[in-house]
Amino acid sequence: MKLYGYFISGYLILLADAMHTISDIVIIFLLMYSGIISKKPPDASHPFGHEMVRNVASLVAAVSFITVISFELFKEGVYRVLSPAEEHFNTWLVIMIEIAVLVLLVMASYILSRKSGILDKTLFIESLNDSLSTVAAIAGILLISIGYKIFDGVVSILIALMIFYNSAKLVKQNTRFLLGMSPPDEFYHKVEEISLKFDEVKGVHDMVATYIGENKIHLDMHITVDSKMSVEEADKLSERIAEELQRKLPEIGYVIVHICPHYGEKRKIM
C-alpha cells in the first residue's frame, strides 16, 4: 500500500516509510525461518546445536539495512532537502492510504501486546516503530501539502535514521552472542550455591560459561572433593550435580563438571 502510494504521488516520504516496513517484515521472516533451523538437533559439525543461526540471520539483515536501505534513503533525503520536488500528486488519496495502514498497525500492536512469546514481542515492538514511522509520514505529507516542500527530504532522513538506529541495536545485540558472551555474575553465584549444597563438594572454581544460543548456556566448571573419593563415586556425583544445575537453571543446555582433589586451598572462581 505504501509503495503504491509512492508510485502514484512521488512523495519520497512514502518510499522511506515503505522501506522501513519492508525491513521489519524481512527481520520477522528471518526470525521465523531461523527459528525453524535453530531447532535442528546437534550434529558432528554443530555439537551444541544450531541456535546461533538466529543471531547470524539478524546480524546479516541489520548490516544489510544499514549499508543499503538506510544509507540510500538518507542520501535521497539530503538530495530532496537541497532540491525539493516541484509537484506531488494524489495527496489526499495517499494520506487515506497511510491512515488505513496506521489503523491496521494499531490493531496489530494491540493484539500482539496481549501475547507473551519472543516472536510476538518482537512483532509488537516493530509494529510500534512502524506506527511512529507512519505518523511521521502523514505529518510530513500534510506539511508538504501546505507548502513546506523541504519536509519530503527531512522526514525521509528521520526515517532513514530510525532504520539505522534499529539496525545498529540488532548488530550490537547479536555480535555479543556471536563473540561468546558470558552470563552475568549472578549466574555464577547461583551455580556455586547449588553445587555447594552437595555434602561431598568442598569447593567450586574455574567456572566458564558462554551463550550457545539466545537462551542456552554451555557451562564448564571444576569442583573439589575428598581426595580419597573413588572414580566411580566422583562420576556419579558429577552427574547428580549436572542434573540439579539443569533442573534449577534451565538455561543451561550443556554442562561439564570436572572433579579435582581438595587440599584445602582457596581456588579462584573465574
Secondary structure, 3 states (H helix, E strand, C coil): CHHHHHHHHCCHHHHHHHHHHHHHHHHHHHHHHHHHHHCCCCCCCCCCCCCCHHHHHHHHHHHHHHHHHHHHHHHHHHHHHHCCCCCCCCHHHHHHHHHHHHHHHHHHHHHHHCCCCHHHHHHHHHHHHHHHHHHHHHHHHHHHHCCCCCHHHHHHHHHHHHHHHHHHHHHHHHHHHHCCCCCCHHHHHHHHHHHHCCCCCCEEEEEEEEEEECCEEEEEEEEEECCCCCHHHHHHHHHHHHHHHHHHCCCEEEEEEEEEECCCCCCCCC
